[in-house]
Every structure is written in structure tokens, then in C-alpha cells.
Amino acid sequence: MNAIDNAVWDAALARLLDDVYAFARTGPRSHDDWGRDVLNVMDRSVTDPRGWRTLEWQIDKAGRKSARPPYPFLPLTAQQVHTWTFPVTACAAAELLASLTQEWFFEARLVRARADRDDVLADACSVLSRFGADADFRTSSDLARTSASPDFLAGELAGGRAFTDHVMDLGLIAVSADEVGVFWSFNAN
């Protein structure tokens, strides 16, 4: 994966996740335990260390005021973040991020069958390149429970342990030495 700049990040992130109910934010690595850093991103207590674009639907702002600061995420512990996610390869992470661009059920334009499939995957690779070649990736998808390289484009996406109150949610976490990224898609209830 090649390093990217702000303009490439913004454009790729917008093309991938701007039309779906999603959360895409990054934060600094401030703790030895990256799970604590992920929680800081989820509750928005940190900002993007590079000042780059973040995405989250406006509906979340109303929920945070009436429910809890990390809304739509449940109040979690770092241990739960570790236990409820599974490691995946960089290639699988890119496929998962590309798959988050689609609705999970009744999708008319599955990524694997789209004419722009390669462009969507290239955008996903661009976004994840921010975290460098040594990044670790984790997902809440049950497809990664038994394999670090599931084919996220082959069939239906599989949720896992719910991180939110929504009917379904699915996420990807990127962890580098300096930053964490949290990319989540929600099927709103």
C-alpha cells in the first residue's frame, strides 16, 4: 500500500462511504493498548491527527445528545473491542471496506458484480494505505472468526457481535504505530 495525501484520502473516502450510513474517523495512538484508542475514536474524544476528513451521518449527532457520547456505539471496554474483533489481512481489509459501500440485503449493485469494482477496491486500498504497510486490521465480521483472509466479495456480508443498537452493524479497525482508524457501516433500524 502506498502512502496518500489529504486530497486522495478525502476523495476516496467520499466515493466509498458518503452515500451509506457509515462512520469513518481516525485518531492518534496514545496508549499501549490500541483498544483504548479505538474507544476514543468511537466516542469522538479525539480528532484526526492529520486534520483530514471524517464521515458520519448527521443522525448520530441527535443520538449522542439524547443517548450517550459514543452513540451509535454501545459503551464498550477495550477488552470487548479486542475480543469482539478478529484479525484480517490487508487484502481482506480492503475488500471489507469496499463492501461497506453497499447495503447488506437487497443490494442491486454488489461490489463483486459492479463495472467499477476495481475502482472501488482501489479507493479502499488508498484509504487503508494511510496506515502503512505494517498496519494491523481487525473486523467485527464473523467471516473472520476462522480465517484472516475471508473473501468479503464472494457472498453475503456477515455481521458479528453488535457494537451498536442497530439491527446490524459491521466494522473495520486499522491500527498503525501512530494512528487508529474506525470504519463502520450500519443497517439502521
C-alpha positions in Angstrom: 0.0 0.0 0.0 1.3 3.5 -0.9 1.1 6.5 1.4 -1.5 9.1 0.4 -2.2 12.7 0.9 -5.2 14.6 2.2 -6.8 15.1 -1.3 -6.6 11.4 -2.2 -7.9 10.4 1.2 -10.9 12.9 1.0 -11.9 11.8 -2.5 -11.6 8.1 -1.9 -13.4 8.2 1.4 -16.2 10.2 -0.1 -16.6 7.9 -3.1 -16.7 4.9 -0.7 -18.8 5.9 2.2 -20.6 9.2 1.5 -23.8 7.5 0.3 -24.2 4.9 3.1 -25.0 5.1 6.8 -21.4 4.9 7.9 -18.8 6.2 10.4 -15.2 6.8 9.3 -12.9 8.5 11.8 -9.3 8.3 12.8 -7.4 9.2 15.9 -3.9 9.1 17.4 -2.3 6.2 19.1 -2.0 7.5 22.7 -2.0 4.2 24.6 -0.1 0.9 24.5 -3.5 -0.7 24.2 -4.9 0.2 20.8 -8.4 -0.8 22.0 -8.4 2.3 24.3 -7.5 4.4 21.2 -10.4 2.9 19.2 -12.8 3.8 22.1 -11.5 7.4 22.0 -12.3 7.5 18.2 -15.8 5.9 18.8 -16.7 8.5 21.4 -15.2 11.3 19.4 -12.9 12.5 22.3 -10.0 12.8 19.8 -9.7 14.3 16.4 -8.0 13.2 13.3 -4.3 13.7 14.0 -3.7 15.0 10.4 -6.9 17.1 10.3 -8.2 15.0 7.4 -11.9 14.4 6.6 -14.1 12.2 8.7 -17.5 10.9 7.8 -20.5 10.2 10.0 -24.2 10.7 9.3 -25.9 13.7 10.9 -28.4 11.4 12.6 -25.6 10.5 15.0 -25.5 14.0 16.5 -29.0 13.8 17.7 -28.5 10.4 19.2 -25.4 11.5 21.1 -27.3 14.3 22.7 -30.2 12.1 23.8 -28.4 8.8 24.4 -24.7 8.6 25.1 -21.5 10.2 23.8 -20.3 7.2 21.7 -23.7 6.8 20.0 -24.4 4.8 17.8 -21.8 2.7 19.5 -22.5 0.9 22.8 -20.4 1.8 25.8 -17.6 -0.7 25.4 -14.4 -1.6 27.1 -11.1 -2.0 25.4 -11.2 -5.7 26.2 -14.5 -6.1 24.4 -13.1 -4.3 21.3 -10.2 -6.9 21.3 -12.5 -9.9 22.0 -15.3 -8.9 19.6 -13.0 -8.3 16.6 -10.8 -10.7 14.5 -7.6 -10.0 12.6 -7.7 -9.8 8.8 -5.0 -9.4 6.1 -4.6 -6.0 4.3 -6.2 -7.5 1.2 -9.3 -8.8 3.1 -9.5 -5.4 4.9 -9.6 -3.6 1.5 -12.4 -6.0 0.3 -14.3 -5.4 3.5 -14.0 -1.6 3.3 -15.2 -1.8 -0.4 -18.1 -4.0 0.7 -19.2 -1.4 3.3 -20.2 0.8 0.4 -23.2 -1.5 -0.3 -26.4 -2.3 1.6 -26.2 -5.7 3.1 -29.5 -7.1 1.9 -31.4 -6.4 -1.3 -28.3 -4.8 -2.9 -28.8 -4.2 -6.6 -25.2 -3.3 -7.1 -23.0 -5.8 -5.3 -19.4 -4.7 -5.4 -18.3 -8.0 -6.9 -20.6 -7.5 -9.9 -20.2 -3.8 -10.5 -18.4 -2.4 -13.5 -16.4 -0.1 -11.2 -15.3 -3.0 -8.9 -11.6 -2.3 -9.5 -12.1 1.4 -8.8 -13.9 0.8 -5.6 -11.2 -1.6 -4.4 -8.5 0.9 -5.4 -10.3 3.6 -3.3 -10.4 1.1 -0.4 -6.7 0.4 -0.8 -6.0 4.1 -0.9 -7.8 4.8 2.3 -6.1 2.0 4.1 -2.7 2.9 2.8 -2.8 5.8 5.2 -2.0 3.3 8.0 1.2 1.9 6.3 2.4 -1.5 5.3 2.8 -2.7 8.9 -0.8 -1.9 9.9 -2.9 -4.4 11.6 -6.6 -4.7 10.6 -9.4 -6.2 12.6 -13.1 -6.7 11.9 -16.3 -7.5 13.7 -17.4 -9.8 10.9 -17.9 -13.4 11.8 -16.4 -14.3 8.4 -13.0 -13.6 10.0 -13.6 -15.8 13.0 -11.9 -18.8 11.4 -9.8 -17.1 8.7 -7.7 -13.9 8.5 -8.4 -13.8 4.7 -12.1 -14.3 4.1 -13.4 -13.3 0.7 -15.6 -10.4 1.6 -16.7 -10.0 -2.0 -17.8 -13.6 -2.6 -21.1 -13.6 -0.8 -23.3 -12.1 1.8 -21.6 -10.0 4.4 -21.8 -11.4 7.9 -22.2 -9.3 10.9 -20.8 -10.4 14.2 -21.1 -9.2 17.8 -23.2 -6.0 17.7 -21.2 -2.8 18.6 -24.4 -0.7 18.3 -28.2 -0.8 18.9 -28.8 -1.1 15.2 -30.3 -4.3 13.7 -26.9 -4.9 12.0 -23.5 -3.2 12.1 -20.2 -4.2 10.6 -16.8 -2.6 11.1 -13.2 -2.5 10.3 -10.4 -1.2 12.6 -7.0 -0.1 11.3 -4.1 0.1 13.7 -0.7 1.6 13.0 2.1 2.7 15.3 0.8 6.3 15.2 -3.0 6.1 14.4 -6.1 4.1 14.6 -9.0 4.2 12.1 -12.5 3.1 12.7 -14.8 2.4 9.7 -18.3 1.2 10.5 -21.5 0.6 8.5 -24.9 0.4 10.0 -28.2 -1.0 8.8 -30.4 1.5 10.6 -33.4 0.0 12.5 
